[in-house]
């Protein structure tokens, strides 16, 4: 009973934090789009960039394009990552479209350099906050994860390839100058996103030390659908340096799954010692396979 109550409390607190982060991300991204980028016809990378480009060429409202362009990526996210992620992402993108379509933001500046730097900054902050909340505002990252598993390339390589196509199209349909400023916008957004998520890379190695190591190992395998490695180790604590034998659980997840993993660990053992480290790439193992759907 105590474990169940603790689990419910952890879920409620985490969901509240996720909602706050996602709402803040939506308004930050919307401000970057309407206060800076949209009126100056600057674009960003990914699905947002595609939406901005089509909006600049056809005058179709941006809020409609944000939904339409991201639909395939949300469907893909359902199969690649899971139902909860897909639902949360769909609601986040719908929220962004609603704010963009209904909320009025002032045109902050007409200076191209300021528009590129600060427009990209607010947009990147919005995407980063959404990632921290367990969702994404731009579905191309889901496509990048899918293609990286199919082609054996890194997620970063796929994202670069997609954005090269987008900015080349911007140079052709808009102008080379706008394409160059848009590239600066993308760089600003990317750096801000990396700052917001505080070092969460494409893959994250997670080491877990807990007295509930068997339950955590089982959760990672059955709930997360990921492989684990179990080390034999000792826990040291106290003034006299007492030690106790324990199993140390290690796994590797994508940054989009990190939020869920932390939640599941907290349900089992809020006092677990968890160490997360950046990983540039992986080869083999469960990380390349589709997670189990529960």
ABEGO torsion letter per residue (X at the ends): XAAAAAAAAAAAAAAAAAAAAAAAAAAAAAAAAAAAAAAAGBBBBEAAAAAAAAAAAAGBBAAAAAAAAAAAAAAAAAAAAEAAAAAAAAAAAAAAAAAAAABBBBBABABAAAAAAAAAAAAAAAAAAAAAAGBBABAAAAAAAAAAAAAGBBAAAAAAAAAAAAAAAAAAABBAAAAAAAAAAAAAAAAAAAAAAGGBBABBBBBBBBAAAAAAAAAAAAAAGBBBBBBBBBBBBEAAGBBBBBBBBBBBBBAAAAAAAAAAAAAABAABBBBBBBBABBBEEAAABBBBBX
